[in-house]
């Protein structure tokens, strides 16, 4: 393929780019954020998966406080001076993201960015994702289901509108 004519300036060569990649850490939130990061080729030298949970997949509140399971292997973690990208499937109220950011702050990364596949647009905390694949404004009772292999057999997003119980109809 012929390149268009014009003046070209090399901003980063291979060696410089290798150094940039060495300073990036990808933090995949389990369950679906970790395979999302992997699916899209985000596999820099340092990859860390964090298990955090507040809501069930159907948005039922599991824990009044967001639960983050610390991995003993994280004790020796060195994020100082690194750029960190946190990847998750759905940004809902922001409680889980806030817990993860607090957890990561103890290692003094140079910067932390957030990428989500879908933002429901109902944040309750002063947070935001830097990269949003989709903004899905749905009813509060509806559920965004991100199907991400290996947890589900197919790669897709579904809207679940739970059946209303007897006596709950308008």
TORPA-4810 file (N, C-alpha, C, O; in nm, 3 decimals):
<nodes>
NODE_1_0.085_-0.118_0.000_0.000_0.000_0.000_0.089_0.124_0.000_0.183_0.134_0.079_X
NODE_2_0.060_0.215_-0.086_0.140_0.337_-0.098_0.097_0.437_0.009_-0.022_0.461_0.031_X
NODE_3_0.196_0.494_0.076_0.169_0.592_0.180_0.150_0.730_0.118_0.219_0.762_0.021_X
NODE_4_0.060_0.810_0.170_0.041_0.945_0.116_0.169_1.026_0.129_0.244_1.008_0.225_X
NODE_5_0.194_1.114_0.034_0.315_1.196_0.042_0.304_1.298_0.155_0.194_1.333_0.197_X
NODE_6_0.418_1.346_0.203_0.422_1.447_0.307_0.544_1.428_0.395_0.617_1.330_0.383_X
NODE_7_0.563_1.521_0.483_0.678_1.517_0.575_0.644_1.429_0.695_0.539_1.445_0.757_X
NODE_8_0.732_1.340_0.724_0.710_1.250_0.838_0.821_1.270_0.941_0.938_1.288_0.908_X
NODE_9_0.779_1.267_1.069_0.873_1.279_1.179_0.850_1.161_1.272_0.737_1.138_1.316_X
NODE_10_0.952_1.088_1.301_0.941_0.975_1.393_0.931_1.030_1.535_1.023_1.095_1.584_X
NODE_11_0.819_1.004_1.601_0.801_1.049_1.738_0.856_0.950_1.839_0.912_0.990_1.941_X
NODE_12_0.840_0.821_1.810_0.891_0.715_1.898_0.940_0.601_1.811_0.869_0.556_1.721_X
NODE_13_1.062_0.555_1.837_1.110_0.438_1.765_1.079_0.314_1.848_1.024_0.324_1.957_X
NODE_14_1.115_0.198_1.797_1.081_0.072_1.864_1.136_0.066_2.006_1.066_0.024_2.097_X
NODE_15_1.258_0.108_2.026_1.319_0.104_2.159_1.245_0.196_2.256_1.221_0.160_2.371_X
NODE_16_1.209_0.315_2.208_1.136_0.408_2.294_0.996_0.356_2.326_0.948_0.370_2.438_X
NODE_17_0.933_0.297_2.226_0.801_0.241_2.250_0.805_0.125_2.348_0.714_0.109_2.429_X
NODE_18_0.909_0.043_2.342_0.925_-0.065_2.439_0.930_-0.008_2.580_0.873_-0.065_2.673_X
NODE_19_1.000_0.104_2.596_1.010_0.168_2.728_0.874_0.219_2.774_0.842_0.211_2.893_X
NODE_20_0.793_0.271_2.682_0.659_0.319_2.716_0.574_0.203_2.764_0.506_0.213_2.866_X
NODE_21_0.576_0.092_2.690_0.497_-0.025_2.726_0.540_-0.081_2.861_0.457_-0.131_2.937_X
NODE_22_0.667_-0.073_2.892_0.717_-0.122_3.021_0.658_-0.045_3.138_0.649_-0.097_3.249_X
NODE_23_0.616_0.081_3.114_0.562_0.165_3.221_0.411_0.153_3.235_0.352_0.223_3.317_X
NODE_24_0.348_0.067_3.156_0.203_0.052_3.162_0.167_-0.074_3.239_0.228_-0.179_3.221_X
NODE_25_0.068_-0.061_3.324_0.015_-0.177_3.395_-0.135_-0.181_3.367_-0.202_-0.079_3.375_X
NODE_26_-0.186_-0.297_3.335_-0.330_-0.314_3.312_-0.389_-0.386_3.431_-0.343_-0.494_3.469_X
NODE_27_-0.490_-0.327_3.489_-0.558_-0.384_3.604_-0.695_-0.430_3.555_-0.782_-0.346_3.529_X
NODE_28_-0.717_-0.559_3.542_-0.846_-0.611_3.498_-0.930_-0.647_3.619_-0.886_-0.725_3.704_X
NODE_29_-1.049_-0.591_3.628_-1.136_-0.622_3.741_-1.210_-0.752_3.712_-1.275_-0.766_3.609_X
NODE_30_-1.200_-0.845_3.804_-1.267_-0.973_3.790_-1.414_-0.955_3.825_-1.444_-0.889_3.925_X
NODE_31_-1.501_-1.006_3.753_-1.482_-1.116_3.663_-1.454_-1.070_3.521_-1.355_-1.113_3.462_X
NODE_32_-1.536_-0.986_3.464_-1.528_-0.966_3.319_-1.424_-0.865_3.273_-1.386_-0.869_3.156_X
NODE_33_-1.378_-0.776_3.357_-1.279_-0.678_3.315_-1.147_-0.740_3.274_-1.082_-0.693_3.181_X
NODE_34_-1.107_-0.846_3.344_-0.979_-0.912_3.312_-0.980_-0.973_3.172_-0.887_-0.948_3.096_X
NODE_35_-1.081_-1.054_3.135_-1.080_-1.108_2.999_-1.105_-1.001_2.893_-1.063_-1.019_2.778_X
NODE_36_-1.171_-0.891_2.929_-1.187_-0.782_2.833_-1.051_-0.723_2.798_-1.021_-0.698_2.681_X
NODE_37_-0.969_-0.702_2.899_-0.835_-0.648_2.876_-0.755_-0.743_2.788_-0.686_-0.700_2.696_X
NODE_38_-0.765_-0.870_2.817_-0.692_-0.971_2.741_-0.746_-0.982_2.598_-0.669_-0.995_2.503_X
NODE_39_-0.877_-0.976_2.583_-0.941_-0.989_2.451_-0.893_-0.882_2.355_-0.881_-0.906_2.235_X
NODE_40_-0.867_-0.764_2.408_-0.830_-0.653_2.322_-0.679_-0.629_2.320_-0.633_-0.518_2.293_X
NODE_41_-0.604_-0.733_2.348_-0.459_-0.726_2.332_-0.388_-0.639_2.434_-0.274_-0.599_2.411_X
NODE_42_-0.453_-0.610_2.546_-0.389_-0.529_2.647_-0.310_-0.621_2.739_-0.355_-0.656_2.849_X
NODE_43_-0.194_-0.659_2.694_-0.113_-0.751_2.773_0.029_-0.697_2.788_0.123_-0.754_2.733_X
NODE_44_0.044_-0.587_2.863_0.179_-0.534_2.885_0.255_-0.622_2.982_0.202_-0.722_3.031_X
NODE_45_0.379_-0.586_3.012_0.460_-0.668_3.102_0.398_-0.693_3.239_0.420_-0.799_3.297_X
NODE_46_0.322_-0.598_3.291_0.260_-0.617_3.422_0.109_-0.622_3.404_0.047_-0.527_3.357_X
NODE_47_0.051_-0.734_3.443_-0.095_-0.750_3.437_-0.139_-0.800_3.573_-0.085_-0.898_3.624_X
NODE_48_-0.237_-0.734_3.630_-0.284_-0.764_3.764_-0.435_-0.773_3.760_-0.501_-0.685_3.704_X
NODE_49_-0.491_-0.877_3.818_-0.637_-0.891_3.825_-0.681_-0.873_3.969_-0.623_-0.931_4.061_X
NODE_50_-0.783_-0.791_3.988_-0.835_-0.764_4.122_-0.979_-0.810_4.129_-1.060_-0.779_4.041_X
NODE_51_-1.012_-0.885_4.234_-1.150_-0.931_4.253_-1.220_-0.835_4.348_-1.183_-0.819_4.464_X
NODE_52_-1.323_-0.771_4.294_-1.399_-0.673_4.371_-1.548_-0.702_4.347_-1.588_-0.734_4.235_X
NODE_53_-1.629_-0.688_4.453_-1.771_-0.724_4.439_-1.855_-0.639_4.533_-1.823_-0.623_4.651_X
NODE_54_-1.962_-0.587_4.479_-2.064_-0.520_4.560_-2.201_-0.571_4.520_-2.284_-0.601_4.606_X
NODE_55_-2.223_-0.581_4.390_-2.352_-0.625_4.338_-2.338_-0.760_4.271_-2.232_-0.796_4.221_X
NODE_56_-2.447_-0.835_4.271_-2.454_-0.958_4.192_-2.471_-0.916_4.047_-2.496_-0.799_4.018_X
NODE_57_-2.458_-1.009_3.956_-2.474_-0.977_3.815_-2.614_-0.922_3.785_-2.632_-0.853_3.685_X
NODE_58_-2.713_-0.953_3.871_-2.848_-0.901_3.849_-2.872_-0.770_3.925_-2.987_-0.726_3.938_X
NODE_59_-2.766_-0.709_3.975_-2.767_-0.583_4.049_-2.823_-0.593_4.190_-2.843_-0.490_4.255_X
NODE_60_-2.848_-0.713_4.238_-2.888_-0.728_4.377_-2.767_-0.694_4.464_-2.655_-0.737_4.436_X
NODE_61_-2.790_-0.615_4.570_-2.682_-0.576_4.658_-2.633_-0.697_4.736_-2.708_-0.758_4.813_X
NODE_62_-2.506_-0.732_4.715_-2.447_-0.846_4.786_-2.383_-0.803_4.917_-2.395_-0.871_5.019_X
NODE_63_-2.316_-0.689_4.914_-2.241_-0.641_5.030_-2.269_-0.492_5.049_-2.258_-0.415_4.954_X
NODE_64_-2.304_-0.449_5.170_-2.327_-0.306_5.193_-2.200_-0.224_5.167_-2.208_-0.109_5.125_X
NODE_65_-2.086_-0.283_5.193_-1.957_-0.221_5.163_-1.896_-0.301_5.049_-1.908_-0.423_5.045_X
NODE_66_-1.831_-0.233_4.957_-1.770_-0.302_4.844_-1.658_-0.394_4.895_-1.572_-0.352_4.972_X
NODE_67_-1.660_-0.518_4.850_-1.562_-0.617_4.892_-1.449_-0.624_4.790_-1.475_-0.640_4.670_X
NODE_68_-1.326_-0.613_4.835_-1.209_-0.628_4.749_-1.122_-0.734_4.813_-1.076_-0.719_4.926_X
NODE_69_-1.098_-0.842_4.740_-1.017_-0.950_4.793_-0.871_-0.925_4.758_-0.834_-0.926_4.641_X
NODE_70_-0.790_-0.903_4.859_-0.648_-0.875_4.837_-0.574_-1.005_4.810_-0.590_-1.104_4.881_X
NODE_71_-0.492_-1.001_4.709_-0.411_-1.115_4.671_-0.275_-1.101_4.739_-0.211_-0.997_4.725_X
NODE_72_-0.229_-1.203_4.814_-0.099_-1.193_4.881_0.016_-1.163_4.784_0.118_-1.107_4.825_X
NODE_73_0.000_-1.199_4.657_0.104_-1.172_4.559_0.118_-1.022_4.531_0.220_-0.979_4.477_X
NODE_74_0.018_-0.943_4.568_0.023_-0.799_4.544_0.115_-0.726_4.639_0.149_-0.610_4.615_X
NODE_75_0.158_-0.791_4.748_0.243_-0.727_4.847_0.370_-0.670_4.784_0.413_-0.560_4.820_X
NODE_76_0.429_-0.743_4.693_0.554_-0.700_4.630_0.531_-0.616_4.504_0.625_-0.590_4.430_X
NODE_77_0.410_-0.575_4.481_0.375_-0.501_4.360_0.445_-0.365_4.356_0.452_-0.295_4.458_X
NODE_78_0.496_-0.328_4.240_0.560_-0.198_4.223_0.494_-0.125_4.107_0.522_-0.152_3.990_X
NODE_79_0.406_-0.032_4.141_0.338_0.048_4.040_0.391_0.190_4.035_0.347_0.271_3.953_X
NODE_80_0.486_0.222_4.123_0.537_0.359_4.128_0.594_0.400_3.993_0.677_0.330_3.935_X
NODE_81_0.547_0.513_3.944_0.594_0.565_3.816_0.527_0.503_3.695_0.555_0.544_3.582_X
NODE_82_0.438_0.406_3.715_0.371_0.341_3.602_0.237_0.409_3.573_0.173_0.465_3.662_X
NODE_83_0.197_0.402_3.448_0.062_0.440_3.409_-0.022_0.314_3.420_0.018_0.208_3.373_X
NODE_84_-0.138_0.326_3.483_-0.222_0.211_3.508_-0.355_0.229_3.435_-0.415_0.336_3.438_X
NODE_85_-0.399_0.124_3.370_-0.529_0.123_3.304_-0.616_0.019_3.373_-0.585_-0.100_3.369_X
NODE_86_-0.723_0.064_3.435_-0.819_-0.025_3.501_-0.929_-0.054_3.399_-0.988_0.039_3.343_X
NODE_87_-0.958_-0.181_3.375_-1.057_-0.222_3.275_-1.171_-0.297_3.345_-1.147_-0.387_3.424_X
NODE_88_-1.294_-0.258_3.314_-1.411_-0.327_3.370_-1.520_-0.335_3.264_-1.514_-0.266_3.162_X
NODE_89_-1.619_-0.419_3.289_-1.725_-0.433_3.190_-1.828_-0.322_3.201_-1.853_-0.252_3.102_X
NODE_90_-1.889_-0.303_3.319_-1.996_-0.203_3.333_-1.964_-0.109_3.448_-1.927_-0.153_3.557_X
NODE_91_-1.979_0.020_3.423_-1.969_0.120_3.528_-2.112_0.149_3.574_-2.194_0.199_3.497_X
NODE_92_-2.139_0.117_3.699_-2.276_0.131_3.750_-2.280_0.249_3.846_-2.289_0.363_3.800_X
NODE_93_-2.274_0.229_3.976_-2.282_0.340_4.070_-2.146_0.402_4.102_-2.139_0.516_4.147_X
NODE_94_-2.039_0.328_4.078_-1.904_0.379_4.104_-1.841_0.328_4.233_-1.724_0.354_4.258_X
NODE_95_-1.919_0.256_4.316_-1.864_0.209_4.443_-1.745_0.115_4.425_-1.645_0.127_4.496_X
NODE_96_-1.755_0.022_4.331_-1.645_-0.072_4.309_-1.522_0.000_4.256_-1.409_-0.027_4.299_X
NODE_97_-1.543_0.091_4.162_-1.430_0.166_4.106_-1.361_0.249_4.214_-1.238_0.253_4.217_X
NODE_98_-1.436_0.313_4.300_-1.376_0.392_4.407_-1.290_0.305_4.498_-1.181_0.345_4.539_X
NODE_99_-1.338_0.186_4.530_-1.263_0.092_4.616_-1.132_0.051_4.549_-1.028_0.043_4.614_X
NODE_100_-1.138_0.023_4.419_-1.018_-0.017_4.345_-0.917_0.098_4.339_-0.797_0.076_4.357_X
NODE_101_-0.964_0.219_4.314_-0.873_0.333_4.305_-0.804_0.357_4.440_-0.685_0.388_4.444_X
NODE_102_-0.878_0.343_4.549_-0.818_0.356_4.681_-0.713_0.249_4.706_-0.606_0.276_4.761_X
NODE_103_-0.744_0.128_4.664_-0.650_0.015_4.678_-0.522_0.041_4.600_-0.413_0.018_4.651_X
NODE_104_-0.535_0.086_4.476_-0.418_0.108_4.392_-0.334_0.227_4.436_-0.214_0.231_4.410_X
NODE_105_-0.395_0.323_4.503_-0.323_0.445_4.542_-0.208_0.417_4.638_-0.114_0.496_4.645_X
NODE_106_-0.212_0.308_4.710_-0.104_0.277_4.805_0.029_0.251_4.736_0.134_0.259_4.799_X
NODE_107_0.026_0.221_4.604_0.150_0.195_4.530_0.195_0.317_4.448_0.291_0.306_4.371_X
NODE_108_0.131_0.428_4.464_0.170_0.555_4.400_0.196_0.544_4.250_0.306_0.578_4.205_X
NODE_109_0.099_0.498_4.172_0.120_0.498_4.027_0.129_0.641_3.976_0.077_0.733_4.038_X
NODE_110_0.196_0.658_3.862_0.209_0.791_3.803_0.072_0.846_3.763_0.044_0.964_3.781_X
NODE_111_-0.012_0.760_3.708_-0.149_0.797_3.672_-0.234_0.672_3.664_-0.184_0.562_3.642_X
NODE_112_-0.364_0.691_3.682_-0.460_0.581_3.671_-0.570_0.627_3.576_-0.628_0.734_3.594_X
NODE_113_-0.597_0.545_3.477_-0.706_0.570_3.381_-0.803_0.454_3.391_-0.767_0.345_3.436_X
NODE_114_-0.927_0.478_3.349_-1.032_0.377_3.358_-1.096_0.358_3.221_-1.133_0.455_3.155_X
NODE_115_-1.110_0.233_3.181_-1.180_0.198_3.057_-1.292_0.101_3.092_-1.271_0.003_3.163_X
NODE_116_-1.412_0.129_3.042_-1.526_0.040_3.063_-1.593_0.012_2.929_-1.594_0.096_2.840_X
NODE_117_-1.648_-0.106_2.918_-1.721_-0.140_2.798_-1.853_-0.063_2.793_-1.891_-0.011_2.688_X
NODE_118_-1.923_-0.055_2.905_-2.053_0.013_2.910_-2.065_0.097_3.036_-2.031_0.053_3.145_X
NODE_119_-2.114_0.218_3.020_-2.143_0.309_3.131_-2.295_0.325_3.137_-2.357_0.370_3.041_X
NODE_120_-2.353_0.288_3.250_-2.499_0.297_3.266_-2.546_0.440_3.288_-2.666_0.468_3.277_X
NODE_121_-2.455_0.530_3.318_-2.494_0.670_3.337_-2.566_0.699_3.466_-2.642_0.795_3.473_X
NODE_122_-2.544_0.619_3.569_-2.611_0.641_3.697_-2.512_0.650_3.813_-2.543_0.610_3.926_X
NODE_123_-2.393_0.701_3.786_-2.292_0.713_3.892_-2.347_0.790_4.011_-2.419_0.889_3.996_X
NODE_124_-2.312_0.744_4.129_-2.353_0.812_4.251_-2.234_0.879_4.318_-2.248_0.947_4.420_X
NODE_125_-2.116_0.860_4.261_-1.993_0.915_4.316_-1.926_1.003_4.211_-1.950_0.983_4.092_X
NODE_126_-1.844_1.098_4.252_-1.780_1.188_4.155_-1.663_1.120_4.082_-1.547_1.158_4.099_X
NODE_127_-1.697_1.021_4.000_-1.598_0.946_3.923_-1.642_0.944_3.777_-1.755_0.979_3.745_X
NODE_128_-1.551_0.903_3.691_-1.585_0.885_3.551_-1.485_0.789_3.489_-1.376_0.768_3.542_X
NODE_129_-1.525_0.732_3.378_-1.433_0.649_3.301_-1.369_0.736_3.194_-1.435_0.821_3.135_X
NODE_130_-1.241_0.715_3.170_-1.170_0.790_3.066_-1.206_0.738_2.928_-1.210_0.814_2.831_X
NODE_131_-1.231_0.609_2.920_-1.267_0.547_2.793_-1.396_0.470_2.814_-1.403_0.383_2.902_X
NODE_132_-1.498_0.501_2.734_-1.628_0.435_2.744_-1.663_0.381_2.607_-1.669_0.456_2.509_X
NODE_133_-1.686_0.251_2.600_-1.727_0.192_2.474_-1.869_0.231_2.437_-1.894_0.273_2.325_X
NODE_134_-1.961_0.217_2.532_-2.103_0.247_2.510_-2.161_0.318_2.630_-2.127_0.287_2.744_X
NODE_135_-2.248_0.413_2.605_-2.326_0.474_2.712_-2.466_0.418_2.697_-2.531_0.440_2.595_X
NODE_136_-2.512_0.346_2.797_-2.642_0.279_2.789_-2.732_0.332_2.900_-2.723_0.290_3.015_X
NODE_137_-2.819_0.424_2.864_-2.914_0.480_2.961_-3.038_0.391_2.962_-3.118_0.392_2.869_X
NODE_138_-3.050_0.315_3.068_-3.161_0.220_3.080_-3.233_0.245_3.212_-3.182_0.313_3.301_X
NODE_139_-3.351_0.189_3.223_-3.430_0.203_3.345_-3.352_0.147_3.464_-3.278_0.050_3.449_X
NODE_140_-3.369_0.208_3.582_-3.296_0.160_3.700_-3.319_0.012_3.732_-3.231_-0.052_3.790_X
NODE_141_-3.434_-0.040_3.695_-3.462_-0.181_3.725_-3.405_-0.276_3.620_-3.400_-0.397_3.642_X
NODE_142_-3.362_-0.222_3.507_-3.304_-0.306_3.402_-3.158_-0.336_3.432_-3.092_-0.265_3.507_X
NODE_143_-3.109_-0.443_3.372_-2.972_-0.488_3.396_-2.899_-0.499_3.263_-2.950_-0.557_3.167_X
NODE_144_-2.779_-0.443_3.258_-2.692_-0.459_3.143_-2.608_-0.584_3.169_-2.535_-0.590_3.268_X
NODE_145_-2.618_-0.682_3.082_-2.540_-0.805_3.096_-2.433_-0.809_2.987_-2.464_-0.824_2.869_X
NODE_146_-2.310_-0.796_3.029_-2.198_-0.810_2.935_-2.155_-0.955_2.935_-2.112_-1.009_3.038_X
NODE_147_-2.167_-1.018_2.822_-2.127_-1.157_2.807_-1.985_-1.159_2.752_-1.961_-1.119_2.638_X
NODE_148_-1.893_-1.205_2.834_-1.752_-1.203_2.798_-1.695_-1.343_2.818_-1.689_-1.392_2.931_X
NODE_149_-1.651_-1.407_2.709_-1.583_-1.535_2.726_-1.457_-1.515_2.812_-1.391_-1.412_2.794_X
NODE_150_-1.421_-1.602_2.900_-1.466_-1.740_2.912_-1.586_-1.759_3.006_-1.629_-1.872_3.028_X
NODE_151_-1.640_-1.650_3.060_-1.750_-1.665_3.155_-1.882_-1.698_3.086_-1.967_-1.766_3.143_X
NODE_152_-1.899_-1.650_2.964_-2.015_-1.684_2.884_-1.965_-1.735_2.749_-1.853_-1.703_2.708_X
NODE_153_-2.047_-1.812_2.679_-1.999_-1.871_2.553_-1.988_-1.771_2.439_-1.909_-1.793_2.346_X
NODE_154_-2.065_-1.660_2.443_-2.060_-1.566_2.331_-2.028_-1.425_2.380_-2.054_-1.390_2.495_X
NODE_155_-1.973_-1.346_2.291_-1.931_-1.209_2.317_-2.045_-1.117_2.276_-2.070_-1.099_2.157_X
NODE_156_-2.117_-1.058_2.375_-2.227_-0.969_2.343_-2.277_-0.899_2.468_-2.239_-0.934_2.580_X
NODE_157_-2.362_-0.802_2.448_-2.426_-0.730_2.558_-2.576_-0.750_2.545_-2.633_-0.736_2.437_X
NODE_158_-2.638_-0.782_2.657_-2.783_-0.800_2.658_-2.845_-0.707_2.762_-2.783_-0.673_2.862_X
NODE_159_-2.968_-0.668_2.735_-3.046_-0.592_2.832_-3.144_-0.689_2.896_-3.224_-0.752_2.828_X
NODE_160_-3.137_-0.700_3.027_-3.230_-0.783_3.101_-3.334_-0.692_3.165_-3.300_-0.601_3.241_X
NODE_161_-3.459_-0.717_3.135_-3.570_-0.648_3.199_-3.640_-0.751_3.286_-3.723_-0.828_3.238_X
NODE_162_-3.605_-0.751_3.415_-3.660_-0.854_3.504_-3.812_-0.852_3.505_-3.877_-0.748_3.493_X
NODE_163_-3.867_-0.972_3.520_-4.012_-0.984_3.531_-4.057_-0.917_3.659_-3.991_-0.926_3.762_X
NODE_164_-4.168_-0.850_3.648_-4.220_-0.783_3.767_-4.301_-0.881_3.850_-4.379_-0.959_3.796_X
NODE_165_-4.282_-0.878_3.978_-4.356_-0.968_4.067_-4.501_-0.924_4.081_-4.537_-0.811_4.050_X
NODE_166_-4.582_-1.015_4.127_-4.725_-0.985_4.147_-4.740_-0.868_4.243_-4.676_-0.865_4.349_X
NODE_167_-4.822_-0.772_4.208_-4.845_-0.658_4.295_-4.747_-0.544_4.271_-4.765_-0.436_4.328_X
NODE_168_-4.643_-0.565_4.190_-4.544_-0.460_4.163_-4.571_-0.386_4.034_-4.497_-0.294_3.999_X
NODE_169_-4.676_-0.423_3.962_-4.703_-0.361_3.833_-4.771_-0.227_3.852_-4.846_-0.206_3.947_X
NODE_170_-4.743_-0.136_3.759_-4.803_0.001_3.768_-4.949_0.000_3.737_-5.013_0.105_3.740_X
</nodes>
